Amino acid sequence: MSRWGFALTTHKWLNIPDDICGIYNGHDCYWTARLLPHLIHDAKRLGQREWWTQHGEPFQYAVLDMNRRGLLLDRAALNTYRAQVRAELQESDDAICKAADEAGFTYTDKFPNSRDQVAKLLYGKLGLRGGKTTASGKRFSVDQDALTRTLRDLRVRDEAHRPLLYNLFHRTRLPTILTRYLDVEPETDGRVHPVIK
C-alpha cells in the first residue's frame, strides 16, 4: 500500500490474452499432475501426509462441491453495481475532461481513453515529472504504476493537479472491473459455476 491508500501494482496479469492464459494453465495443470506422486511420497517421508489428509483434502472437496453447485447470482445487484461503476467511470471522465479544459489542453473524442493524449496532458501541458517511460522508451507511460510514481514525486507547485491524478488512477481500474469481474452471466440454472485454479 502507498501512503495514498492504493496498491502499488501494474496488474500485468489482467492484460494477458485469454489464449495465452489458457496455454499457461494447461502447462500448470500438466506439470502439477506429474509432480503429485513425488509430492505425496515426500509428504509421507517428512510426516506431512497426515496434515494434508486432515486439513487439505476436506477443503479440496468443499471447493469442488462449490464449483459443481455453482454460486447463485443476484442479477439485480449485479446490474446495480454495473450501473454504479459506469457512473463512477463517467464521473471520472468528466472530471478529467474538465481539468484538461481548465489547463487549455486540446483533445479529441478519444480522450481520456487515449493514453498518448493523457501523457501529453500530464507531462507536456502540465509539466509533471514523468513516472516512467513505455517499453519502447520513446514516450511516457500512464499506467497505474506510472501514475503512482508521478503522485509520489509530485512537487509542491503541482499539488493542484493531485485530484486529476487521483481521477486518472481511479479510472484505470474501472474498465477492468467492468470487463473482467462484472461481465458475468449465469447459466440456465441461475448460477455461476466458477473455475477454481
LUMDOLO-204422 format. One record per residue (C-alpha): residue number from 1; residue in three letters; z, x, y. Coordinates in steps of 0.05 Angstrom, whole numbers. Example, Ala and Ser with C-alpha at 12.3 -4.5 7.8 and 13.67 -1.06 7.14 Angstrom:
2
    n  res      zz      xx      yy
    1  ALA     156     246     -90
    2  SER     143     273     -21
! end
This chain:
197
    n  res      zz      xx      yy
    1  MET       0       0       0
    2  SER     -14      23      70
    3  ARG      32      13     128
    4  TRP     -10     -47     149
    5  GLY       5     -84      85
    6  PHE     -61     -80      47
    7  ALA     -82     -38     -12
    8  LEU    -119      27      -3
    9  THR    -175      13     -52
   10  THR    -250      12     -54
   11  HIS    -258     -38    -111
   12  LYS    -315       2    -141
   13  TRP    -306     -34    -208
   14  LEU    -322    -100    -174
   15  ASN    -391     -75    -155
   16  ILE    -414     -52    -224
   17  PRO    -471     -96    -250
   18  ASP    -454    -142    -309
   19  ASP    -504    -108    -356
   20  ILE    -471     -40    -345
   21  CYS    -402     -71    -355
   22  GLY    -427    -103    -420
   23  ILE    -450     -35    -447
   24  TYR    -384      -3    -427
   25  ASN    -344     -60    -460
   26  GLY    -386     -54    -524
   27  HIS    -373      20    -529
   28  ASP    -299       9    -514
   29  CYS    -293     -43    -570
   30  TYR    -331       0    -620
   31  TRP    -291      64    -608
   32  THR    -225      27    -606
   33  ALA    -242      -4    -674
   34  ARG    -260      65    -701
   35  LEU    -193      93    -676
   36  LEU    -150      36    -703
   37  PRO    -138      64    -774
   38  HIS    -118     131    -744
   39  LEU     -72      98    -694
   40  ILE     -38      57    -748
   41  HIS     -29     120    -791
   42  ASP       2     158    -732
   43  ALA      47      99    -714
   44  LYS      74      97    -785
   45  ARG      83     172    -786
   46  LEU     121     170    -720
   47  GLY     162     109    -738
   48  GLN     129      65    -685
   49  ARG      97      16    -732
   50  GLU     160     -26    -732
   51  TRP     158     -32    -655
   52  TRP      86     -56    -658
   53  THR      99    -109    -711
   54  GLN     159    -136    -672
   55  HIS     131    -134    -601
   56  GLY      56    -121    -601
   57  GLU      29    -166    -655
   58  PRO      64    -231    -632
   59  PHE      36    -221    -562
   60  GLN     -34    -209    -591
   61  TYR     -32    -277    -626
   62  ALA      -9    -312    -563
   63  VAL     -67    -283    -524
   64  LEU    -118    -302    -578
   65  ASP     -89    -372    -581
   66  MET     -95    -379    -505
   67  ASN    -167    -357    -509
   68  ARG    -182    -408    -564
   69  ARG    -147    -467    -529
   70  GLY    -170    -447    -460
   71  LEU    -138    -459    -393
   72  LEU    -141    -528    -362
   73  LEU    -176    -523    -295
   74  ASP    -156    -566    -236
   75  ARG    -224    -579    -205
   76  ALA    -195    -610    -142
   77  ALA    -150    -550    -130
   78  LEU    -208    -502    -144
   79  ASN    -253    -539     -94
   80  THR    -197    -540     -42
   81  TYR    -186    -465     -50
   82  ARG    -261    -451     -47
   83  ALA    -265    -491      18
   84  GLN    -205    -453      46
   85  VAL    -236    -385      30
   86  ARG    -303    -406      60
   87  ALA    -266    -429     123
   88  GLU    -230    -362     127
   89  LEU    -296    -327     119
   90  GLN    -327    -368     176
   91  GLU    -266    -356     220
   92  SER    -271    -281     208
   93  ASP    -346    -282     222
   94  ASP    -334    -320     287
   95  ALA    -281    -270     310
   96  ILE    -325    -211     292
   97  CYS    -385    -240     330
   98  LYS    -340    -256     390
   99  ALA    -315    -184     392
  100  ALA    -387    -158     387
  101  ASP    -408    -205     444
  102  GLU    -350    -181     487
  103  ALA    -370    -109     474
  104  GLY    -442    -125     495
  105  PHE    -469    -108     426
  106  THR    -536    -139     408
  107  TYR    -541    -161     336
  108  THR    -587    -202     291
  109  ASP    -574    -264     250
  110  LYS    -554    -219     191
  111  PHE    -492    -195     227
  112  PRO    -436    -187     204
  113  ASN    -467    -183     134
  114  SER    -508    -123     154
  115  ARG    -467     -60     141
  116  ASP    -514     -20     186
  117  GLN    -502     -66     245
  118  VAL    -426     -65     234
  119  ALA    -427      11     231
  120  LYS    -467      14     296
  121  LEU    -418     -33     329
  122  LEU    -356       6     307
  123  TYR    -379      78     311
  124  GLY    -436      73     360
  125  LYS    -419      20     412
  126  LEU    -343      21     408
  127  GLY    -339      96     394
  128  LEU    -286      91     339
  129  ARG    -274     151     295
  130  GLY    -314     143     231
  131  GLY    -273     137     169
  132  LYS    -325     167     122
  133  THR    -400     170     111
  134  THR    -441     136      58
  135  ALA    -461     173      -6
  136  SER    -524     199      28
  137  GLY    -481     226      85
  138  LYS    -531     200     137
  139  ARG    -490     142     165
  140  PHE    -420     116     170
  141  SER    -392      71     115
  142  VAL    -358       5     129
  143  ASP    -328      -8      61
  144  GLN    -254     -24      53
  145  ASP    -235      49      45
  146  ALA    -273      69     109
  147  LEU    -242      12     148
  148  THR    -173      33     124
  149  ARG    -185     104     146
  150  THR    -211      80     214
  151  LEU    -148      37     222
  152  ARG    -103      95     202
  153  ASP    -135     142     252
  154  LEU    -140      92     308
  155  ARG    -128     124     376
  156  VAL     -84      92     429
  157  ARG    -144      77     472
  158  ASP    -177      39     414
  159  GLU    -117      -6     400
  160  ALA    -154     -66     430
  161  HIS    -203     -62     371
  162  ARG    -149     -69     317
  163  PRO    -159    -145     309
  164  LEU    -234    -132     299
  165  LEU    -219     -82     244
  166  TYR    -169    -129     211
  167  ASN    -222    -184     211
  168  LEU    -274    -137     182
  169  PHE    -226    -113     128
  170  HIS    -206    -185     111
  171  ARG    -279    -205     109
  172  THR    -296    -151      58
  173  ARG    -250    -185       7
  174  LEU    -271    -258      17
  175  PRO    -342    -256     -13
  176  THR    -314    -220     -74
  177  ILE    -261    -275     -82
  178  LEU    -315    -329     -77
  179  THR    -365    -298    -124
  180  ARG    -322    -262    -175
  181  TYR    -259    -305    -180
  182  LEU    -277    -375    -156
  183  ASP    -345    -382    -187
  184  VAL    -314    -413    -249
  185  GLU    -337    -476    -283
  186  PRO    -301    -508    -342
  187  GLU    -334    -523    -407
  188  THR    -344    -594    -433
  189  ASP    -271    -598    -454
  190  GLY    -250    -587    -381
  191  ARG    -221    -519    -398
  192  VAL    -240    -447    -382
  193  HIS    -240    -401    -442
  194  PRO    -227    -332    -415
  195  VAL    -250    -268    -448
  196  ILE    -188    -225    -451
  197  LYS    -202    -150    -454
! end
